[in-house]
Amino acid sequence: MTIDLFFVAGEMSGDLHGASLISDLLKHKPDLKIGAVAGPRMRALPIVEFFPMEKLQVMGFLDVLVALPKIARQFFAIRNQILALNPKAVICIDYPGFNLRLERSLRKKGYRGKLIHSICPTVWAWGKKRIGHMERDLDLLLTLFPFEKRCFEGTKLDVQYIGHPLVKAIPESGETKRDNVLALFPGSRQKEIERNLPLQIRVAQELVRQDPSLQVVVSIGHPSVQVPPEFQKTYEAYPLMRRARMALATSGTVALELALHNTPTVVHFAIRPIDQFLAQKVFRINLPFYALPNIVAGERVFPELFGSQLTENTLLKEALLLREDSAVFSRCKKLRKLLAINDKEPSIAEIIMRSVAF
């Protein structure tokens, strides 16, 4: 079997990014043969799925350790499949703990095609030693945020700032004409949902007690997610973001999506004490901000609560304060401008096509 490009996605945001990129590439060159470790959005396109992305999904330092034997089996199966196919390029999307090791292993095993990594690892937060490994192994790094390219100054790695695709995908929404709706975004992974949704529900119920006209809508990715009967459920996240007056959201790409929709949001993440200890004391992850909109802006766009900071009382308090914060809309608009890129610049697909020399 001939495969021109092989994509590796490890989580839902990577699947979304990969699907957008594959669609763009196929517009430029419809006869491309694409193989992938794919999620639902990617596998809906005319590609060959060799491995389902869902088998790679774990979260939390302790959960990763427990799942390590299964992940290792998947790792070697994926690597050996790529080596057997010998595509012109491998495009790894985010998921750095897995993908950077995959890229290193492919090089060690003699793969001489192009290695392209899309969505820069958080070397600005921790793991700065990765910069040297990436310079050695990669041919091209695509970054979504303007400040990331500066991290690689002084290296020989070709780093291209491509802008964040969500800026184009999400038209700017106004802050007016919002329904009296509280949107809950508990996350996409089962563990995320289990740890965050119960807290969101309790806070939402208290907000409804204070304002009986408030509607609560939960964005879900799977029908098994249970919510109180008085709450609504939806699979359509973006229409909910456009109409909601406010949101409570588990930290991740969804926080950036909400900011680009101008939807005031309290961003939070329930972390087990052991994971918080490992992150702060062992891996030395101590940042001024942890929510993506705040990291990009370098200031507090949305309130954020993580680990031991997150309780029912603190989440309720921040929600009540945010409800009265009219300045949040100007902060969201400022963030959008930071992420915008000139339309005259080459697209991601064009950059990849040029790098691979199709």
Buried (B, 14 or more C-beta within 10 A) or exposed (E): EEBBBBBBBBBBBBBBBBBBBBBBBBEEEEEBBBBBBBBBBBBEBEBBBBBBBBBBBBBBBEBBEEBEEEBEEBBEBBBEBBBEBEBBBBBBBBBBEBBBEBBBBBBEEEBEBBBBBBBBBBBBBBBEEBBEBBBEBBBBBBBBBBBBBEBBEEBEBBBBBBBBBBBBEBEEBEBEEBBEBBBBBBBBBBBBBEBBBEBBBEBBEBBBEEEEEBBBBBBBBEEEBEBEEEBEEEEEBBEBBBBBBBBBBBBBBBBBBBBBBBBBBBBBBBBBEEBBBBBEEEEEBEEEBBBBBBBBBEEBBBBBBBBEBBBEEBBBBBBBEBBEBEEBBEBBBEBBEBBEBEEEEEBBBEBBBEBBEB
